[in-house]
Amino acid sequence: IDKIIIQFQSIDKGDTGSQLEIPVDVTLKQMRNLINTILGNEDELPYSFFVNGTEIMQSLQATVTHEKMSMEQVINVVYQPQAVFRVRSVTRCSSSLSGHAGAILHVHFSADGKRLASGGGDGTVRLWDTLTSTPLKTLKGHKNWVMAVAWSPDGVMNH
């Protein structure tokens, strides 16, 4: 058998479109393209597919064989959208913090996000107000680079 008849089904809305005769060796990518076309999605969205509650991980044929189903009957393929995460690049710098005489090696925000601590290659730690981008305090006394900074869990800062 080199063709199989499937019926796409939404996880909650029943049958989607008509029954389709497709090659048994159809890939997941081809199935995603097919369901996106049927649903009229302008942007291709990712989907997971299931047969008898088992997710299709490699191919429809492998899953049908694993489930011991007859390829001579209509196979119901349930589709489920996957989460879409889009990352947008930052195209501008909203603020810069001048003050360290050397490279900034580590930064850490306070728990409330209102302050920032920066450790530098100049041997200083600087505390900043994140709302105004202004320095609050410069802590001197380190003999070498400051490789790590952290706030206390309660966020208390003694001046």
KAJOZI-V215382 format. One line per field, one symbol per residue. ss: DSSP state (2 for helix, 1 for strand, 0 for the rest). phi: phi as a letter, one per 40 degrees, with the letter a starting at -180 (. if undefined). burial: b if it has 16 or more other ideal C-beta (glycine too) atoms within 10 Angstrom, else e. A space follows every 10 residues. Layout:
# KAJOZI-V215382
ss->???
phi->???
burial->???
This chain:
# KAJOZI-V215382
ss->0011111111 0001100001 1110001222 2222222220 0000001111 1001100012 2222220000 0000111111 1000000000 0000000000 0001111110 0000111111 0000111110 0001111110 0000000000 000000000
phi->.bbabbbcbc cbbgcbgccb cbcccdcccc cccccccccg ccccbcbbbb bfgcccbbac dccccccfcc ccbcbcbcba cccbbbbbcc baccabbcic cbccbabacc dcgcbbbbbb ccgbbbbbcc cbfbccabbb hccbdccaba ccdcgcbcc
burial->eeebebbbbe eeeeeeeeeb ebebebebee bbebbbeeee eeeeeebebb beeeebeebb bebbeeeeee eeeebebbbe eeeeeeeeee eeeeeeeeeb eeeebeeeeb eeeebbbbbb ebbbbbbbee eeeeeeeeee eeeeebeebe beeeeeeee
